[in-house]
Amino acid sequence: MSNIYDGGFVTVTQVGFTAATGAASANSAIPTDSAGNLPRYIRVSGINECYVKIGGASVAATANDVLIQPADSLIMTVNGQPKIAYIQGTAAGKVNVVPLENV
């Protein structure tokens, strides 16, 4: 299997989480896959503009990190990092993170 996401079909077998974004950065554990491991990829979406960053236990997001546009999503590589940080753009919103399998 290729290490490159080709835009094809993916499988979601585990629930993710939805968290409120705020003016200060917050972080959460990346949800595990059906085998209990960190997934290779996650799908991140937001209902408002937000910024995200994947990293270690103390990761923090800023307005200079990856932008998720309102009602848009992004497939991100986890690279073995256990946490995802998020911060609001211009208004508070929500970010949704779901582990992907078979990619």
OpenMM code with the backbone's topology and positions (N, CA, C; nanometers):
from openmm import Vec3, app, unit

residues = "MET SER ASN ILE TYR ASP GLY GLY PHE VAL THR VAL THR GLN VAL GLY PHE THR ALA ALA THR GLY ALA ALA SER ALA ASN SER ALA ILE PRO THR ASP SER ALA GLY ASN LEU PRO ARG TYR ILE ARG VAL SER GLY ILE ASN GLU CYS TYR VAL LYS ILE GLY GLY ALA SER VAL ALA ALA THR ALA ASN ASP VAL LEU ILE GLN PRO ALA ASP SER LEU ILE MET THR VAL ASN GLY GLN PRO LYS ILE ALA TYR ILE GLN GLY THR ALA ALA GLY LYS VAL ASN VAL VAL PRO LEU GLU ASN VAL".split()
positions = [
    Vec3(0.0840, -0.1182, 0.0000),
    Vec3(0.0000, 0.0000, 0.0000),
    Vec3(0.0887, 0.1248, 0.0000),
    Vec3(0.0509, 0.2222, -0.0734),
    Vec3(0.1242, 0.3474, -0.0841),
    Vec3(0.1125, 0.4283, 0.0446),
    Vec3(0.2124, 0.5082, 0.0743),
    Vec3(0.2062, 0.5995, 0.1880),
    Vec3(0.1436, 0.7323, 0.1499),
    Vec3(0.0972, 0.7445, 0.0281),
    Vec3(0.0392, 0.8698, -0.0193),
    Vec3(-0.1109, 0.8551, -0.0303),
    Vec3(-0.1840, 0.9472, 0.0313),
    Vec3(-0.3293, 0.9480, 0.0188),
    Vec3(-0.3633, 0.9934, -0.1216),
    Vec3(-0.4377, 0.9108, -0.1956),
    Vec3(-0.4647, 0.9416, -0.3360),
    Vec3(-0.6050, 0.9952, -0.3605),
    Vec3(-0.6769, 1.0292, -0.2545),
    Vec3(-0.8111, 1.0833, -0.2714),
    Vec3(-0.9158, 0.9753, -0.2920),
    Vec3(-0.8768, 0.8486, -0.2805),
    Vec3(-0.9701, 0.7382, -0.2987),
    Vec3(-1.0546, 0.7175, -0.1747),
    Vec3(-1.1115, 0.5986, -0.1641),
    Vec3(-1.1986, 0.5676, -0.0519),
    Vec3(-1.1182, 0.5452, 0.0750),
    Vec3(-1.1746, 0.5849, 0.1863),
    Vec3(-1.1149, 0.5622, 0.3171),
    Vec3(-1.2186, 0.4943, 0.4047),
    Vec3(-1.1741, 0.4373, 0.5145),
    Vec3(-1.2638, 0.3705, 0.6072),
    Vec3(-1.2587, 0.4405, 0.7422),
    Vec3(-1.3756, 0.4658, 0.7979),
    Vec3(-1.3866, 0.5198, 0.9328),
    Vec3(-1.4582, 0.4154, 1.0161),
    Vec3(-1.3878, 0.3551, 1.1118),
    Vec3(-1.4479, 0.2518, 1.1956),
    Vec3(-1.4568, 0.2935, 1.3418),
    Vec3(-1.3871, 0.3973, 1.3785),
    Vec3(-1.3862, 0.4444, 1.5163),
    Vec3(-1.4413, 0.5868, 1.5214),
    Vec3(-1.4988, 0.6208, 1.6349),
    Vec3(-1.5481, 0.7571, 1.6518),
    Vec3(-1.4309, 0.8495, 1.6782),
    Vec3(-1.4479, 0.9723, 1.6400),
    Vec3(-1.3493, 1.0752, 1.6675),
    Vec3(-1.3975, 1.1608, 1.7822),
    Vec3(-1.3703, 1.2896, 1.7743),
    Vec3(-1.4209, 1.3823, 1.8756),
    Vec3(-1.4487, 1.5173, 1.8111),
    Vec3(-1.5330, 1.5931, 1.8752),
    Vec3(-1.5597, 1.7306, 1.8372),
    Vec3(-1.5300, 1.8163, 1.9585),
    Vec3(-1.4514, 1.9218, 1.9394),
    Vec3(-1.4130, 2.0085, 2.0498),
    Vec3(-1.4395, 2.1538, 2.0128),
    Vec3(-1.4759, 2.2323, 2.1123),
    Vec3(-1.4948, 2.3756, 2.0916),
    Vec3(-1.3587, 2.4427, 2.0784),
    Vec3(-1.3488, 2.5366, 1.9843),
    Vec3(-1.2264, 2.6152, 1.9701),
    Vec3(-1.2446, 2.7455, 2.0461),
    Vec3(-1.1358, 2.7994, 2.0941),
    Vec3(-1.1413, 2.9246, 2.1685),
    Vec3(-1.0250, 3.0145, 2.1317),
    Vec3(-1.0159, 3.1271, 2.2002),
    Vec3(-0.9107, 3.2246, 2.1727),
    Vec3(-0.7733, 3.1746, 2.2160),
    Vec3(-0.7700, 3.0792, 2.3085),
    Vec3(-0.6443, 3.0178, 2.3520),
    Vec3(-0.6346, 2.8784, 2.2917),
    Vec3(-0.5151, 2.8364, 2.2602),
    Vec3(-0.4937, 2.7031, 2.2053),
    Vec3(-0.5299, 2.5962, 2.3078),
    Vec3(-0.5885, 2.4888, 2.2585),
    Vec3(-0.6165, 2.3702, 2.3402),
    Vec3(-0.5698, 2.2500, 2.2596),
    Vec3(-0.5492, 2.1369, 2.3247),
    Vec3(-0.5129, 2.0171, 2.2498),
    Vec3(-0.5858, 1.8962, 2.3051),
    Vec3(-0.5975, 1.7951, 2.2225),
    Vec3(-0.6635, 1.6689, 2.2576),
    Vec3(-0.5823, 1.5543, 2.2004),
    Vec3(-0.6025, 1.4372, 2.2606),
    Vec3(-0.5384, 1.3170, 2.2084),
    Vec3(-0.6004, 1.2809, 2.0739),
    Vec3(-0.5175, 1.2405, 1.9800),
    Vec3(-0.5669, 1.1925, 1.8505),
    Vec3(-0.6364, 1.0591, 1.8746),
    Vec3(-0.7587, 1.0427, 1.8254),
    Vec3(-0.8299, 0.9175, 1.8481),
    Vec3(-0.7606, 0.7996, 1.7805),
    Vec3(-0.7680, 0.6838, 1.8437),
    Vec3(-0.7009, 0.5654, 1.7910),
    Vec3(-0.7862, 0.4937, 1.6865),
    Vec3(-0.7212, 0.4068, 1.6097),
    Vec3(-0.7916, 0.3274, 1.5085),
    Vec3(-0.8539, 0.2039, 1.5740),
    Vec3(-0.9125, 0.1156, 1.4948),
    Vec3(-0.9826, -0.0009, 1.5486),
    Vec3(-0.8902, -0.0995, 1.6187),
    Vec3(-0.7595, -0.0932, 1.5931),
    Vec3(-0.6628, -0.1798, 1.6606),
    Vec3(-0.6065, -0.1148, 1.7871),
    Vec3(-0.6519, 0.0066, 1.8178),
    Vec3(-0.6028, 0.0766, 1.9362),
    Vec3(-0.4732, 0.1518, 1.9158),
    Vec3(-0.4321, 0.1675, 1.7903),
    Vec3(-0.3080, 0.2381, 1.7570),
    Vec3(-0.3380, 0.3772, 1.7036),
    Vec3(-0.2371, 0.4628, 1.7056),
    Vec3(-0.2523, 0.5921, 1.6382),
    Vec3(-0.2732, 0.5650, 1.4897),
    Vec3(-0.3675, 0.6327, 1.4271),
    Vec3(-0.3870, 0.6128, 1.2837),
    Vec3(-0.2752, 0.6806, 1.2060),
    Vec3(-0.2590, 0.6409, 1.0808),
    Vec3(-0.1617, 0.7085, 0.9942),
    Vec3(-0.2146, 0.8441, 0.9506),
    Vec3(-0.3465, 0.8524, 0.9317),
    Vec3(-0.4105, 0.9752, 0.8835),
    Vec3(-0.5338, 1.0059, 0.9666),
    Vec3(-0.5679, 1.1351, 0.9736),
    Vec3(-0.6920, 1.1792, 1.0345),
    Vec3(-0.7601, 1.2770, 0.9398),
    Vec3(-0.8904, 1.2876, 0.9532),
    Vec3(-0.9670, 1.3893, 0.8809),
    Vec3(-1.0056, 1.4945, 0.9830),
    Vec3(-0.9705, 1.6204, 0.9547),
    Vec3(-0.9986, 1.7315, 1.0442),
    Vec3(-1.0917, 1.8278, 0.9709),
    Vec3(-1.2002, 1.8657, 1.0353),
    Vec3(-1.2939, 1.9605, 0.9755),
    Vec3(-1.3352, 2.0632, 1.0794),
    Vec3(-1.3865, 2.1756, 1.0327),
    Vec3(-1.4296, 2.2815, 1.1234),
    Vec3(-1.5571, 2.3474, 1.0757),
    Vec3(-1.6370, 2.3965, 1.1716),
    Vec3(-1.7572, 2.4699, 1.1319),
    Vec3(-1.7288, 2.6190, 1.1171),
    Vec3(-1.6199, 2.6637, 1.1754),
    Vec3(-1.5715, 2.8007, 1.1604),
    Vec3(-1.4233, 2.7935, 1.1262),
    Vec3(-1.3678, 2.9044, 1.0858),
    Vec3(-1.2239, 2.9120, 1.0606),
    Vec3(-1.1484, 2.8726, 1.1873),
    Vec3(-1.0549, 2.7785, 1.1742),
    Vec3(-0.9706, 2.7405, 1.2875),
    Vec3(-0.8340, 2.6990, 1.2349),
    Vec3(-0.7393, 2.6893, 1.3255),
    Vec3(-0.6024, 2.6523, 1.2918),
    Vec3(-0.5640, 2.5311, 1.3752),
    Vec3(-0.4932, 2.4365, 1.3149),
    Vec3(-0.4577, 2.3132, 1.3844),
    Vec3(-0.3102, 2.2817, 1.3662),
    Vec3(-0.2585, 2.2013, 1.4605),
    Vec3(-0.1185, 2.1581, 1.4552),
    Vec3(-0.1079, 2.0234, 1.5264),
    Vec3(-0.0399, 1.9287, 1.4651),
    Vec3(-0.0185, 1.7978, 1.5235),
    Vec3(0.1176, 1.7962, 1.5911),
    Vec3(0.1260, 1.7343, 1.7103),
    Vec3(0.2539, 1.7301, 1.7792),
    Vec3(0.2509, 1.6462, 1.9054),
    Vec3(0.3458, 1.6736, 1.9931),
    Vec3(0.3597, 1.6001, 2.1186),
    Vec3(0.2656, 1.6496, 2.2261),
    Vec3(0.2924, 1.6085, 2.3484),
    Vec3(0.2026, 1.6341, 2.4610),
    Vec3(0.1737, 1.7825, 2.4850),
    Vec3(0.2680, 1.8695, 2.4570),
    Vec3(0.2480, 2.0118, 2.4861),
    Vec3(0.2255, 2.0958, 2.3598),
    Vec3(0.1827, 2.0333, 2.2504),
    Vec3(0.1636, 2.1056, 2.1255),
    Vec3(0.0592, 2.2169, 2.1437),
    Vec3(0.0862, 2.3305, 2.0812),
    Vec3(-0.0060, 2.4446, 2.0844),
    Vec3(-0.0211, 2.4991, 1.9422),
    Vec3(-0.1415, 2.5388, 1.9074),
    Vec3(-0.1692, 2.5947, 1.7752),
    Vec3(-0.1698, 2.7466, 1.7817),
    Vec3(-0.1316, 2.8081, 1.6704),
    Vec3(-0.1386, 2.9536, 1.6560),
    Vec3(-0.2063, 2.9845, 1.5224),
    Vec3(-0.2319, 3.1102, 1.4990),
    Vec3(-0.2922, 3.1535, 1.3726),
    Vec3(-0.1953, 3.1393, 1.2552),
    Vec3(-0.0751, 3.0891, 1.2786),
    Vec3(0.0224, 3.0649, 1.1716),
    Vec3(0.0306, 2.9184, 1.1331),
    Vec3(-0.0550, 2.8332, 1.1930),
    Vec3(-0.0527, 2.6907, 1.1632),
    Vec3(-0.1533, 2.6585, 1.0525),
    Vec3(-0.1872, 2.5313, 1.0351),
    Vec3(-0.2712, 2.4868, 0.9234),
    Vec3(-0.4131, 2.5419, 0.9384),
    Vec3(-0.4573, 2.6127, 0.8368),
    Vec3(-0.5912, 2.6725, 0.8365),
    Vec3(-0.6944, 2.5714, 0.7882),
    Vec3(-0.8024, 2.5566, 0.8649),
    Vec3(-0.9198, 2.4817, 0.8216),
    Vec3(-1.0286, 2.5860, 0.7980),
    Vec3(-1.0728, 2.5953, 0.6749),
    Vec3(-1.1762, 2.6931, 0.6390),
    Vec3(-1.3124, 2.6481, 0.6913),
    Vec3(-1.4076, 2.7388, 0.7088),
    Vec3(-1.5413, 2.7005, 0.7543),
    Vec3(-1.6026, 2.5937, 0.6634),
    Vec3(-1.6599, 2.4913, 0.7264),
    Vec3(-1.7286, 2.3811, 0.6564),
    Vec3(-1.6380, 2.3086, 0.5584),
    Vec3(-1.5083, 2.3063, 0.5844),
    Vec3(-1.4131, 2.2375, 0.4981),
    Vec3(-1.3394, 2.1329, 0.5812),
    Vec3(-1.2649, 2.0455, 0.5141),
    Vec3(-1.1891, 1.9441, 0.5866),
    Vec3(-1.0549, 1.9219, 0.5200),
    Vec3(-0.9683, 1.8533, 0.5933),
    Vec3(-0.8335, 1.8262, 0.5468),
    Vec3(-0.7919, 1.6887, 0.5993),
    Vec3(-0.7282, 1.6091, 0.5142),
    Vec3(-0.6687, 1.4829, 0.5566),
    Vec3(-0.5249, 1.5148, 0.5980),
    Vec3(-0.4881, 1.4781, 0.7216),
    Vec3(-0.3551, 1.5088, 0.7733),
    Vec3(-0.2825, 1.3801, 0.8122),
    Vec3(-0.1527, 1.3767, 0.7916),
    Vec3(-0.0677, 1.2673, 0.8351),
    Vec3(-0.0341, 1.2867, 0.9825),
    Vec3(-0.0471, 1.1819, 1.0612),
    Vec3(-0.0229, 1.1901, 1.2049),
    Vec3(0.1260, 1.1780, 1.2372),
    Vec3(0.2011, 1.0950, 1.1640),
    Vec3(0.3454, 1.0757, 1.1858),
    Vec3(0.3799, 1.0372, 1.3284),
    Vec3(0.2945, 0.9558, 1.3923),
    Vec3(0.3243, 0.9067, 1.5260),
    Vec3(0.3070, 1.0063, 1.6384),
    Vec3(0.2563, 1.1238, 1.6091),
    Vec3(0.2363, 1.2257, 1.7128),
    Vec3(0.1026, 1.2028, 1.7829),
    Vec3(0.0971, 1.2147, 1.9153),
    Vec3(-0.0222, 1.1767, 1.9898),
    Vec3(-0.1298, 1.2837, 2.0068),
    Vec3(-0.1002, 1.4093, 1.9759),
    Vec3(-0.1948, 1.5173, 2.0062),
    Vec3(-0.2214, 1.6055, 1.8847),
    Vec3(-0.3382, 1.6702, 1.8864),
    Vec3(-0.3699, 1.7742, 1.7891),
    Vec3(-0.4145, 1.8974, 1.8673),
    Vec3(-0.3565, 2.0124, 1.8325),
    Vec3(-0.3919, 2.1385, 1.8962),
    Vec3(-0.4790, 2.2181, 1.8003),
    Vec3(-0.5643, 2.3037, 1.8559),
    Vec3(-0.6570, 2.3825, 1.7748),
    Vec3(-0.6839, 2.5156, 1.8441),
    Vec3(-0.7106, 2.6161, 1.7618),
    Vec3(-0.7424, 2.7501, 1.8108),
    Vec3(-0.8393, 2.8134, 1.7122),
    Vec3(-0.9259, 2.8985, 1.7617),
    Vec3(-1.0244, 2.9631, 1.6745),
    Vec3(-0.9583, 3.0646, 1.5830),
    Vec3(-1.0271, 3.0951, 1.4727),
    Vec3(-0.9868, 3.2043, 1.3847),
    Vec3(-1.0499, 3.3316, 1.4369),
    Vec3(-1.1460, 3.3851, 1.3631),
    Vec3(-1.2097, 3.5106, 1.4033),
    Vec3(-1.3228, 3.4919, 1.5029),
    Vec3(-1.3803, 3.3728, 1.5108),
    Vec3(-1.4898, 3.3465, 1.6040),
    Vec3(-1.4772, 3.2051, 1.6577),
    Vec3(-1.5323, 3.1846, 1.7752),
    Vec3(-1.5307, 3.0498, 1.8331),
    Vec3(-1.6085, 2.9549, 1.7436),
    Vec3(-1.5662, 2.8304, 1.7393),
    Vec3(-1.6328, 2.7313, 1.6565),
    Vec3(-1.6091, 2.5934, 1.7122),
    Vec3(-1.6094, 2.4953, 1.6237),
    Vec3(-1.5826, 2.3571, 1.6632),
    Vec3(-1.4909, 2.2941, 1.5610),
    Vec3(-1.4074, 2.2012, 1.6084),
    Vec3(-1.3206, 2.1229, 1.5221),
    Vec3(-1.3561, 1.9762, 1.5457),
    Vec3(-1.3591, 1.8993, 1.4374),
    Vec3(-1.3916, 1.7573, 1.4441),
    Vec3(-1.2725, 1.6791, 1.3920),
    Vec3(-1.2297, 1.5762, 1.4651),
    Vec3(-1.1143, 1.4944, 1.4284),
    Vec3(-1.1577, 1.3474, 1.4269),
    Vec3(-1.1339, 1.2776, 1.3137),
    Vec3(-1.1745, 1.1387, 1.2979),
    Vec3(-1.0558, 1.0582, 1.2460),
    Vec3(-1.0261, 0.9403, 1.3075),
    Vec3(-0.9181, 0.8567, 1.2570),
    Vec3(-0.9608, 0.7847, 1.1290),
    Vec3(-0.8676, 0.7682, 1.0350),
    Vec3(-0.8954, 0.7013, 0.9084),
    Vec3(-0.8177, 0.5710, 0.9009),
    Vec3(-0.8740, 0.4728, 0.8332),
    Vec3(-0.8063, 0.3454, 0.8116),
    Vec3(-0.8105, 0.3118, 0.6634),
    Vec3(-0.7282, 0.2158, 0.6234),
    Vec3(-0.7223, 0.1678, 0.4850),
    Vec3(-0.6751, 0.2752, 0.3875),
    Vec3(-0.5886, 0.3626, 0.4319),
    Vec3(-0.5301, 0.4621, 0.3414),
    Vec3(-0.3807, 0.4436, 0.3378),
] * unit.nanometer
topology = app.Topology()
chain = topology.addChain("A")
for resn in residues:
    res = topology.addResidue(resn, chain)
    for name in ("N", "CA", "C"):
        topology.addAtom(name, app.Element.getBySymbol(name[0]), res)
